[in-house]
Amino acid sequence: MTQTMRAIEISKPGPPDVLKLTTRPMPVPAHGQVVIKVAWAGVNRPDALQRAGAYAPPAGASDLPGLEAAGEVVALGDGVDGIALGDKVCALLPGGGYAEYVATPAAHCLPVPKGMGLKEAACLPENYFTVWSNVFTRGGLDAGERFLVHGGSSGIGTTAIQLAHAFGARVFTTAGSAAKCQACLDLGAERAINYRQEDFVEVVKAEGGANLILDMVGGDYIPRNINTLANDGRLVQIAFLQGPKVELNFAQVMMRRLSITGSTLRPQSDLAKARIAQELRALVWPLLDSGRIAPVMDSEFDLGDAAAAHTRMESSGHIGKIVLKVAGG
């Protein structure tokens, strides 16, 4: 390996064009870490928030954007077992994915599913860790329950639809165009609601209300979500594209025994993320190995075109995942 690598850094907080190609020192694996030669890196909303100065990386994490990648393990830190040099993996990252090499805890790596390329594998960690921990662990989704996920055509949305459907839930979703709604139906949604034409509250309440809602919109969606929930329903909040502050009448929460919770993934401990990885390997990776579920791909950009990738993501015109080609494969 060389001593330096190409990487994309955030030159200053701002719009996509603040993402600049630079040269950085090679990462060195700490205890329990591996270094991955990155073939492909996933592009996610938190990357854009970090670029804009609204989502600082946790202490000790790389300042480079990028929370997931796939590639080849090229270095092992002390205390690593179960992973060997040359293994092809995808991994959840503390940061640094927009680079030719990245260090991450070995326990956050997962094997590339059977029959899947590194490009597709790079799309798995951030969304699957997020959806599994929020929909199934925190939200407690059970077979037969009515599940509503907003933004069904996003990376999170396409993942949540497929997993909820695979585990026997009735899936409802919102999206902003006929094409996006059809994509959601094709993935297993029972009903896709074009939010520009229909009121999701009325549609889902007509079916008995949602037992669980996964929301990343926030703002005025929060009281509408509360109205949409069935008795004993749960709302899980994972982002606030329309803002985190709203006036809410909590009498409904009390009278109808509702639960409101939420989480962010990046600040959680390495141990918490390792536990999520173990559950994914046992319960979700067999579905990926069999081809029953798969990431939905939107577009790819070269590493040096990261700004264009962010522009594509923030246009909200995409369906599924956007990836950066670093070395390919």
C-alpha positions as CSV (number, residue, x, y, z in Angstrom):
1,M,0.0,0.0,0.0
2,T,1.1,3.6,-0.6
3,Q,1.4,6.2,2.2
4,T,-1.3,8.5,0.8
5,M,-4.7,8.1,-0.8
6,R,-7.2,10.1,-2.8
7,A,-10.2,11.3,-0.7
8,I,-13.1,13.8,-0.8
9,E,-13.0,16.4,2.0
10,I,-15.4,19.0,3.1
11,S,-13.4,22.2,2.4
12,K,-15.9,24.3,4.4
13,P,-19.6,24.0,5.3
14,G,-21.8,24.7,2.4
15,P,-23.5,23.4,-0.8
16,P,-22.3,20.3,-2.8
17,D,-19.4,22.2,-4.5
18,V,-17.5,22.4,-1.2
19,L,-16.7,18.7,-1.6
20,K,-13.1,18.7,-3.0
21,L,-10.7,16.0,-4.1
22,T,-7.6,15.9,-1.9
23,T,-4.8,13.7,-0.7
24,R,-4.7,12.3,2.8
25,P,-2.5,9.9,4.7
26,M,-3.4,6.2,4.7
27,P,-5.5,5.2,7.7
28,V,-3.8,2.9,10.3
29,P,-6.1,0.3,12.0
30,A,-6.5,0.7,15.7
31,H,-7.2,-2.2,18.0
32,G,-10.1,-4.2,16.7
33,Q,-10.2,-2.4,13.4
34,V,-9.6,-3.3,9.8
35,V,-8.6,-1.2,6.8
36,I,-10.7,-1.6,3.7
37,K,-9.5,-0.8,0.2
38,V,-12.7,0.9,-1.0
39,A,-14.3,-0.2,-4.2
40,W,-17.6,1.6,-3.8
41,A,-19.0,4.0,-1.2
42,G,-22.7,4.7,-0.4
43,V,-24.0,8.3,-0.4
44,N,-26.5,9.1,2.4
45,R,-28.4,12.1,3.8
46,P,-26.2,12.3,6.9
47,D,-23.3,13.0,4.5
48,A,-25.1,16.0,3.1
49,L,-25.9,17.2,6.6
50,Q,-22.3,16.9,7.6
51,R,-21.2,18.8,4.5
52,A,-23.7,21.6,5.4
53,G,-22.2,21.8,8.9
54,A,-25.3,20.4,10.6
55,Y,-24.0,16.9,11.6
56,A,-20.5,16.9,13.2
57,P,-18.7,13.5,13.3
58,P,-18.3,11.9,16.7
59,A,-15.1,12.3,18.6
60,G,-12.3,10.3,17.1
61,A,-14.1,9.7,13.8
62,S,-12.7,10.8,10.4
63,D,-13.7,14.2,9.3
64,L,-14.2,12.8,5.8
65,P,-17.8,12.0,4.8
66,G,-19.0,8.5,4.0
67,L,-20.8,6.1,6.4
68,E,-20.7,2.9,4.3
69,A,-18.5,1.2,1.8
70,A,-17.5,-2.2,0.3
71,G,-14.2,-3.5,-0.7
72,E,-11.2,-5.7,0.2
73,V,-9.7,-6.0,3.7
74,V,-6.0,-5.0,3.4
75,A,-4.9,-4.5,7.0
76,L,-5.8,-5.9,10.4
77,G,-5.4,-4.2,13.7
78,D,-4.5,-6.1,16.9
79,G,-7.3,-8.2,18.4
80,V,-9.1,-8.8,15.1
81,D,-10.4,-12.3,14.5
82,G,-13.0,-13.8,12.1
83,I,-11.8,-11.6,9.2
84,A,-8.7,-12.2,7.0
85,L,-6.7,-10.2,4.6
86,G,-8.3,-10.3,1.2
87,D,-11.8,-10.8,2.4
88,K,-14.5,-8.9,0.5
89,V,-16.8,-7.1,2.9
90,C,-19.2,-4.3,3.3
91,A,-19.1,-2.2,6.4
92,L,-20.7,0.5,8.5
93,L,-18.2,3.3,9.0
94,P,-17.7,6.0,11.6
95,G,-16.8,8.3,8.6
96,G,-14.2,8.4,5.9
97,G,-15.9,6.3,3.2
98,Y,-15.3,8.9,0.5
99,A,-11.7,7.7,0.1
100,E,-9.6,5.0,-1.4
101,Y,-9.0,3.4,2.0
102,V,-10.9,3.5,5.3
103,A,-10.6,2.1,8.8
104,T,-13.5,0.7,10.7
105,P,-14.2,-1.8,13.6
106,A,-14.0,-5.3,12.3
107,A,-17.3,-6.0,14.2
108,H,-19.1,-3.6,11.9
109,C,-18.1,-5.5,8.8
110,L,-20.4,-8.0,7.0
111,P,-19.7,-10.4,4.2
112,V,-20.8,-9.5,0.7
113,P,-24.0,-11.4,0.1
114,K,-23.9,-14.3,-2.3
115,G,-24.3,-13.3,-5.9
116,M,-24.0,-9.6,-5.1
117,G,-21.3,-7.3,-6.4
118,L,-19.4,-4.8,-4.4
119,K,-21.4,-1.9,-5.8
120,E,-24.6,-3.3,-4.5
121,A,-23.0,-4.4,-1.2
122,A,-21.9,-0.8,-0.6
123,C,-25.5,0.2,-0.4
124,L,-26.4,-2.1,2.5
125,P,-24.8,-1.1,5.8
126,E,-26.2,2.4,6.6
127,N,-29.8,1.6,5.5
128,Y,-30.0,-1.9,6.9
129,F,-28.4,-1.1,10.3
130,T,-30.8,1.9,10.5
131,V,-34.0,0.1,9.4
132,W,-33.3,-3.1,11.5
133,S,-32.6,-1.2,14.7
134,N,-35.5,1.2,14.4
135,V,-38.2,-0.8,12.8
136,F,-37.7,-4.2,14.3
137,T,-35.6,-3.7,17.5
138,R,-36.9,-0.3,18.7
139,G,-40.3,-0.3,16.9
140,G,-41.0,-4.0,17.5
141,L,-42.8,-4.6,14.1
142,D,-44.6,-7.9,14.1
143,A,-46.0,-10.0,11.2
144,G,-49.6,-8.9,10.3
145,E,-49.1,-5.3,11.7
146,R,-49.8,-2.2,9.5
147,F,-46.6,-0.4,8.9
148,L,-46.3,3.1,7.3
149,V,-42.9,4.3,6.1
150,H,-42.6,7.8,4.7
151,G,-40.3,8.5,1.8
152,G,-40.7,5.0,0.4
153,S,-38.5,5.6,-2.7
154,S,-35.5,6.7,-0.6
155,G,-32.7,4.3,0.4
156,I,-34.2,3.9,3.8
157,G,-37.7,3.6,2.4
158,T,-36.9,0.9,-0.2
159,T,-35.1,-1.1,2.5
160,A,-37.9,-0.7,5.0
161,I,-40.5,-1.8,2.5
162,Q,-38.7,-4.9,1.6
163,L,-37.8,-6.0,5.1
164,A,-41.2,-5.3,6.5
165,H,-42.9,-7.2,3.7
166,A,-40.4,-10.1,4.0
167,F,-41.2,-10.4,7.7
168,G,-45.0,-10.5,7.1
169,A,-46.2,-6.9,7.8
170,R,-48.7,-5.0,5.8
171,V,-46.7,-2.1,4.3
172,F,-48.0,1.4,3.4
173,T,-45.8,4.2,2.2
174,T,-45.8,7.7,0.9
175,A,-43.9,9.0,-2.2
176,G,-44.1,12.1,-4.4
177,S,-44.8,10.8,-7.9
178,A,-46.6,8.0,-9.8
179,A,-43.2,6.5,-10.8
180,K,-42.0,6.4,-7.2
181,C,-45.3,5.0,-5.9
182,Q,-45.1,2.2,-8.5
183,A,-41.5,1.4,-7.5
184,C,-42.7,1.0,-3.9
185,L,-45.5,-1.3,-5.0
186,D,-43.1,-3.4,-6.9
187,L,-41.0,-3.8,-3.7
188,G,-43.9,-5.2,-1.7
189,A,-45.9,-2.2,-0.5
190,E,-49.6,-2.9,-0.2
191,R,-50.5,0.8,-0.8
192,A,-48.3,3.6,-2.0
193,I,-49.8,7.1,-1.3
194,N,-48.8,10.0,-3.5
195,Y,-48.6,12.7,-0.9
196,R,-49.1,15.4,-3.5
197,Q,-52.6,14.0,-4.3
198,E,-53.8,12.1,-1.2
199,D,-53.9,12.5,2.5
200,F,-51.9,9.6,4.1
201,V,-53.8,10.1,7.3
202,E,-57.2,9.4,5.7
203,V,-55.9,6.4,3.6
204,V,-54.2,4.6,6.5
205,K,-56.9,5.3,9.1
206,A,-59.4,3.8,6.7
207,E,-57.4,0.6,7.0
208,G,-57.5,0.7,10.8
209,G,-54.5,3.0,11.4
210,A,-50.8,2.3,11.5
211,N,-49.4,0.1,14.3
212,L,-45.9,1.5,13.5
213,I,-44.7,4.5,11.6
214,L,-41.1,5.2,10.5
215,D,-40.7,8.9,9.7
216,M,-37.7,11.0,8.6
217,V,-39.8,14.1,7.6
218,G,-40.8,15.6,10.9
219,G,-42.3,19.1,11.0
220,D,-46.1,19.0,10.5
221,Y,-45.9,15.3,9.8
222,I,-45.5,14.6,13.5
223,P,-49.1,15.5,14.6
224,R,-50.4,13.9,11.4
225,N,-48.5,10.7,12.3
226,I,-50.0,10.8,15.8
227,N,-53.5,11.0,14.2
228,T,-52.7,8.1,11.9
229,L,-51.6,5.7,14.6
230,A,-53.9,2.9,15.8
231,N,-54.4,2.5,19.5
232,D,-51.2,1.3,21.1
233,G,-49.3,2.4,18.0
234,R,-45.6,3.4,17.8
235,L,-44.0,6.3,16.1
236,V,-40.2,6.0,15.4
237,Q,-38.5,9.2,14.3
238,I,-35.1,9.0,12.5
239,A,-34.7,12.4,10.9
240,F,-36.3,15.8,10.5
241,L,-36.2,17.0,6.9
242,Q,-38.9,19.5,7.7
243,G,-37.6,20.4,11.2
244,P,-37.7,18.9,14.7
245,K,-40.0,21.4,16.5
246,V,-43.8,21.3,16.4
247,E,-46.8,21.9,18.7
248,L,-48.3,18.6,19.7
249,N,-51.3,17.7,21.9
250,F,-50.1,14.8,24.1
251,A,-53.6,14.0,25.3
252,Q,-53.9,11.5,22.3
253,V,-50.6,9.9,23.3
254,M,-52.0,9.2,26.8
255,M,-55.6,8.3,25.9
256,R,-54.6,6.0,23.1
257,R,-51.5,4.5,24.7
258,L,-49.2,5.7,21.9
259,S,-45.4,5.5,22.0
260,I,-43.0,8.0,20.5
261,T,-39.3,7.1,20.1
262,G,-36.4,7.5,17.7
263,S,-32.7,7.2,17.3
264,T,-29.6,8.2,15.3
265,L,-27.1,5.5,14.3
266,R,-23.7,7.3,14.1
267,P,-23.4,8.4,17.7
268,Q,-24.2,4.9,19.1
269,S,-21.4,2.9,20.7
270,D,-19.2,0.5,18.8
271,L,-20.7,-2.3,20.9
272,A,-24.3,-1.3,20.0
273,K,-23.4,-1.3,16.3
274,A,-21.7,-4.7,16.6
275,R,-24.9,-6.1,18.1
276,I,-26.9,-4.8,15.2
277,A,-24.4,-6.4,12.8
278,Q,-24.8,-9.8,14.5
279,E,-28.6,-9.6,14.2
280,L,-28.4,-8.6,10.6
281,R,-26.0,-11.5,9.8
282,A,-28.3,-14.0,11.5
283,L,-31.7,-12.8,10.4
284,V,-31.4,-10.5,7.3
285,W,-28.3,-11.7,5.4
286,P,-29.9,-15.0,4.5
287,L,-32.6,-13.0,2.7
288,L,-30.0,-11.1,0.8
289,D,-28.0,-14.3,0.0
290,S,-31.2,-15.9,-1.4
291,G,-32.0,-12.8,-3.5
292,R,-35.4,-12.4,-1.8
293,I,-34.4,-8.8,-1.0
294,A,-31.8,-6.5,-2.7
295,P,-30.8,-2.9,-2.7
296,V,-32.5,-0.6,-5.2
297,M,-29.9,1.3,-7.2
298,D,-30.4,4.8,-8.6
299,S,-27.1,6.1,-10.0
300,E,-23.3,6.0,-9.7
301,F,-20.7,8.7,-9.8
302,D,-16.9,8.7,-9.8
303,L,-15.3,9.6,-6.5
304,G,-14.2,13.0,-8.0
305,D,-17.8,13.7,-8.8
306,A,-19.1,13.5,-5.2
307,A,-20.6,17.0,-5.5
308,A,-22.8,15.8,-8.4
309,A,-23.8,12.8,-6.3
310,H,-24.9,15.1,-3.5
311,T,-26.8,17.3,-6.0
312,R,-28.6,14.3,-7.2
313,M,-29.6,13.2,-3.7
314,E,-30.7,16.6,-2.6
315,S,-32.9,17.0,-5.7
316,S,-35.0,14.1,-4.3
317,G,-35.4,12.8,-7.8
318,H,-33.7,9.5,-7.1
319,I,-35.2,6.1,-6.4
320,G,-33.0,4.0,-4.2
321,K,-29.3,4.4,-3.6
322,I,-26.6,6.6,-5.0
323,V,-23.0,5.3,-4.9
324,L,-19.5,6.6,-5.6
325,K,-17.1,4.5,-7.7
326,V,-13.7,4.5,-6.0
327,A,-11.9,1.5,-7.4
328,G,-14.8,-0.4,-8.9
329,G,-15.2,-4.2,-8.8
